[in-house]
């Protein structure tokens, strides 16, 4: 197979077992305001990327998911580029081409975590999210379709948008009754002149109020 290229740059071949599929969403913060950019999905793959054998994250678009209906335990392969700006992504690779998916028989497990086919991004937008403790996400939620690890871009001074900081945050879009859920500490957002905004619990409650506990 001839290696694929993007803007003259040769892409890296990868393949492996799909461990999980989660939404790929970027969060923008400006003191007490926030916005979301719905980029697609994050594929957690255990296999080979270039000459390395390890676990890695690949970003794909919503169209690719609509076509392939990604779910855990499938075998996946393709070519991809390293992300241009790691501060804006939680995946390591993106701009995938030559994508191939082999679906395996799946023995359904009793959730949580939920490991089926993730819904369209519009469903995540409608459901809203709650903050999720980082440790809980890492230990219990990395394989759940309702977990999300977001890259966060913060505008520190609205009057000087060039002043920005970056971090990551973890969130849950799953049922409010999930027994694994832990909120973790309130999130604090830096602002101009040393000010700090604390995102209190009511923000999460308002975002998910339309859902029943088991939804």
Secondary structure, 3 states (H helix, E strand, C coil): CCCCEECCEECEEEEEEEEEEEEEEEEEEECCEEEEEEEEEEEEEEEEECCEEEEEEEEECHHHHHHHCCCCCCEEEEEEEECCCHHHCCCCEEEEEEEEEECCCCCCCCCCCCCCCCCCHHHHHHHCCEECCHHHHHHHHCCCCCEEEEEEEEECCCCCCCCEEEEEEEEECCCCCCCCCCCCCCEEEECHHHCEEEECHHHHHHHHCCCCCCC
